[in-house]
Amino acid sequence: MNRREFLQDVAVVATTVPGALTSAFGRVRWEIGCFNRPFTKWSLDEAMAGIKDAGYRVTGLLSATRGEPFIGAQATPEYLESIKNRLKAHGLRANMGALRSRHNIPLEESVAEVHKQIDNAQVLSLDYVLTFGVERPEQYEHYYKVMADAAAYAAQRRIKLVMKPHGGSSGASDEILRCMEKVNHPNFRIWYDAGNIIYYTGKDPVKELEPVAKYVTGFCAKDCAAPKSEVMIQFGTGKVDFKAVFTVLKKAGFKGPVMVECCALNESRDVVTANARANREFLEKIFGSI
């Protein structure tokens, strides 16, 4: 490729793929999306409008609210159809739905609830369903069994099952590797959350990423200053070394997506929209530096 062809290709990527990273040493295209979490004070339609105004084309259905169960087992066909219509109206695509599983009930009941949620994700044409692990050690084995079944069930529907670090059974690298071993299915992978590593364990997100980087297929972006501290903050104001984290992921062959989960909150939706936009721009600058 000569210089003119290279610059033309860069221009195409920059104008067609929001958040794309193009480096001189091969192309890395990491799609940047935004979860609905920063906008839960408002209706889902207002949230979608804010996400679109902040410059995103992709969202994730993370934080269910009253009247908005997303892929929850109680979601009706009519409700799922309304989600599809609202996404289309706002020019957004949803790539993920949060999977809520219970592990204090009989195994077959938990499996049935998870199957229903995966079916709902298929109706919405989602790429991923995201699980959080469990907090109580006495529920770990139950969780592993349900996720092993869910990974196979989701694979049949061409949906990827992913887990984010969230304390307990998914706290940091040791716990994540144990989950990978116990679930033991190629359709069970990780959406890394560097901020949650700090929030739940106080450990170094970069060091905890290295043993599990090969399993990471997505990234939940948030910053955090200390264990159990506020995470609804602007990127760069906490302790996450985003550049170091993404450098590890790049070396591991990470393909994205990167989903903005948090930003500083405000009573004004316009301010939250501006903060969500600023966090997207922060990531784009980081991507351009690695």
N, C-alpha and C positions, 0 to 999 in steps of 0.2 A: 504494500500500500504506500503510495507516495504522499507527500505532505498535503497536497490539495485534497486528495481523497480522504485522508484522515480528518482534516478539518471539516469537510462536508459531512462526514459520518458523525462527528461530534455534534455538529449543529442539529442534525436530525434527532439524535438521542435527546439532546437538551430540550428540544421543542415538543417532543412526543411522549417522553417518559418523565413525569414530575419526580424529582428526587433521585434521578439516575446519577450514578457515578461513572465517569469515564476517565480512565487514567491512560498514560502513555504506554503502560506496560500491560496491555490487554484490557478488555472492557469488563467492568463489574456493574451490573444494573440491579440495584437494590430498591425495590419499590417501597415508598414511604406512605403509610396509611395512618389513620387516627381512630382509635377506639372512641366509643361514645361517652366514656367515663367523665371527661371534663364538663360535659353538658347535661348531666342528669338533673339539674335544677329546672330544666325546661322540658317541654314536650319533645317527643322523638323527632317530629317534623322540624322544630326549632334547632334541635341538636344537629340534624342532617344539614340544615341550612348553614349553621356555624362551621361545621366540618368542611363543607364545600367552599365557603367564603375564606377559610383559612388556607385554601390551596390544595386540598386533598381530593383525590378521586376514589379512594378506597377507604372503607371503614370496617370496623370489627364490632360485632354485637356482644360486648363484654358485660356491661353492668345493667342487668335487668331491673326494671322499676315497676311500681304498681301499674297494672294495665299493659305492661310491655314485657311479657315473659320471654320474648325472643324465641329460642328453640326449646324452651321449657316443655316438660311433658304435658302441661295443661294447655299448650297452644293449640288452637283450633285451625282447621283448614282455612276458614275465612280470615282469621288473624294473620296467618302466614301469607296469604295472598295480599293482604293490605301492606305487609312489610315489603313485599316485592314491588308493589305499585309505588310506595313512598320512596323507596330507593331509586327507582327509575325516574320519578318526578324530580328528584334532586340531583340527578346525574351522578349517582354514586353506585359503587359495587361493594357488596359485603363479602369479605373473604373468610370470616371466622365467626363461630358462635360458641359461647361459653357453655361447657357441659357441667351440669350440677348433679353430682351423684351422691347417694346416701349409702352409708356403710354401717348403720346401726339397725338395719332391717335384713330379713332373709335374703340370701344371695340371689335367688331367682327373681325377687321383686326388684332388687337393685339393677340387675341385668335388664329386666323389662323396661324400667324407666330410662335407662341409658339407650336402649335400642330405639325407643320412641323419640328421644332427642336427636339421635343420629338420623332417623327418618325425616324429622323436621328440617334438619340441616340440608338433607338432600333436596327437599322441596324448594329450599331457598337457593339451591345451587352453590352452597358454600364449599370452599376448598378444605377447611379445617374445622375440627371441634377441639376445644381446649379444656383440659382438666387441670386441677390445682393440687392434686395430691390430697392427703388427709392429715389432720393434726395428731390424732390419738394413736399411740403405738398399737393398742389392741385392735385397731381397725386396719392396720397395714396389710395383712394377708388377704383380708376381704377385698381391699382396694386393688391389690395386684391381680386377683382373680377376675374381678369385674373389668379391669382395663385390658387384660389379655383377651377376654371375650370381645370387648368393644373394639379393640384394634382389628381383629379379624372381621367383625361385622361391618365396621366402617370401610375397610379395604374392599369389601364386596360392592360397596356403593361409591367407590372412588373418592372417599373422603379420608383425609389424613388426621389421625389422632395425635395430639401434641400435649405436652405438659409444661407448665411454667413453674419455676421455683416459687414456693409459697409457704415455706416453713414445714415442720413435721416431716412427712415422708418424702418431701421434695425440697428440703431445706438448702442443701449445697451439694457439692460434687459427690461426696460419699453416698448421700441419700439418693441422688439422681442416678448414680451408677447402679445402686441396688435396685431401683425401680426398673431400669433397663434390663437387668439380669432377670428379675422376677417376672416381668411382663413378657419378655422374650419374644417380641414380634417385630418384624421390620416396619410395620405401620405405626409404631409407637416411637415418637421422636420428641425433641425438646424445643420449646420457645423460651430462650434464655431471658432472664430478667435481672440485670445487674443491680438495679436498685433494691430489689427484694432480697438479694443475697446480703446486702448491708442491713436492711430493715429487720429481717428475721434472724440472722446469724451473726452479724457484725464481722463477717469474714471478707477477705479481699475478692471482689468479683472477677478480677483478672486471673488470679491464681486458681479460683474455683472453676473458671471457664475452661482452662487448658485441658483438664482430663475429659471433659464432656463435649468439647467443641465439635467433634466429628458427628455428633448426634443432633446438632442445632440446625433447625430448618426455619426458624423465625426468631424475632427479637421483640420483646415488650419493653419499650423505652420509657424509663423513669429515672429520676435522680433521687438521692437520699443522703442525708448528712450524717445520720447515726442510727443505731438500732432503735426501732419503734418511734422514729421521728417522722415529721411530716413529709409526705412524698408528692403532694400536689404543689410542686415548686417548678421553677424554670430550670432547664438543663444548664449545667455549669455552675449552679449555686450549691450543689451537694458534693459528695465525695466520689461519685462514679467517674472514673477516668475513661470517658467514652472513646477517645482516640486509641487507647491501649486495648480496650475491649474489642473494638471493630478491627483493629490490626490482627488480633488473634483469630477472629472469625474469618477475615479475608484469607489468611494463610491456610485455614482449614477448608477453604472452598465454599464458604457460605454464599447462598444465593438470595437470601431475603425471604419474606418481606420484613421490614422494620416498621413496627406499629407504635405510634406515640400514644402512651397510656395516660400521661399526666401533664399538667401545667398548673401555674398559679391560678387560683380561683378568684372570682369576683362576683358581685351582685349584678354586674352588667354583662350580658352575653357578648356584647361587642368587645369588651376587654378580654374575656376568656378566648374569644375567637382570635384576637391579636396575639395572645399568649401562646395559643396552639400553633399559630403561624410562625411565631418566633422560634418555637422548639423545632419545627420542621426545618427552618432555615439554619438553625444551629447544627442539626444533623447533616444537612447538605454541605456545610463548611467542613465538618469533620471528615465526611466522605471524600471531599476534594483534597484532603491533606494526607491521606494514607495511600 
